[in-house]
Amino acid sequence: MSKLNFAAFVVVAAISGAASAQSSDPRGACKADYDKFCAGIAPGGGKVIACLDAKRDQLSVSCKTALDGRKKK
């Protein structure tokens, strides 16, 4: 999945509340972290991923794990 698609999905999930924060999928696992740290970031060009990476030390364990798993693909 491209960074743009991931970022767009994160925004949609944040708005709809449909994603579960307990998911191993980054879109669900990082929803609460996105809402807390990156809500003002518009998707596109990897900006959401960059924001989450910049706040990595503050992210939940589930989000860090999901992001790490995404990088291995």
C-alpha positions in Angstrom: 0.0 0.0 0.0 1.4 3.4 -0.9 2.0 6.0 1.8 -0.6 8.2 0.2 -3.2 5.5 0.4 -2.2 4.7 4.0 -2.4 8.4 4.9 -5.8 8.8 3.3 -7.2 5.8 5.1 -5.9 7.0 8.4 -7.8 10.3 7.9 -11.0 8.5 6.9 -10.7 6.1 9.8 -10.1 9.0 12.2 -13.2 10.7 10.9 -15.5 7.7 10.8 -14.1 6.0 14.0 -14.5 2.7 12.2 -10.9 1.4 12.9 -10.1 -0.3 16.1 -7.2 0.9 18.1 -6.3 -2.7 19.1 -5.7 -3.8 15.5 -2.3 -5.0 14.3 -3.0 -3.1 11.1 -1.3 0.4 11.2 -4.5 2.1 10.2 -6.3 0.8 13.3 -3.4 0.5 15.7 -2.3 4.1 15.1 -5.8 5.7 15.1 -5.6 7.1 18.6 -2.0 8.2 18.1 -2.9 9.9 14.8 -5.8 11.7 16.6 -3.6 12.8 19.4 -0.4 13.8 17.6 -1.1 14.3 13.9 -4.8 15.2 13.5 -3.9 18.5 11.7 -1.7 16.8 9.1 -3.3 16.5 5.7 -2.6 13.2 3.9 -0.3 13.0 0.9 3.3 12.7 0.3 3.9 10.5 3.4 3.2 13.4 5.8 1.1 11.3 8.2 3.8 8.6 8.3 6.5 11.3 8.8 4.4 12.8 11.7 4.0 9.5 13.4 7.7 8.7 13.0 8.6 12.1 14.5 6.5 11.3 17.5 7.7 7.7 17.7 8.8 7.9 21.3 5.3 8.9 22.3 3.4 6.4 20.3 1.5 3.4 21.7 3.2 0.0 21.6 0.6 -1.3 19.2 1.2 1.6 16.8 5.0 1.2 16.9 4.6 -2.6 16.3 2.2 -2.0 13.4 4.5 0.6 11.8 7.5 -1.7 12.2 5.6 -4.5 10.5 4.6 -2.2 7.7 8.3 -1.3 7.0 9.2 -5.0 6.7 6.9 -5.6 3.8 
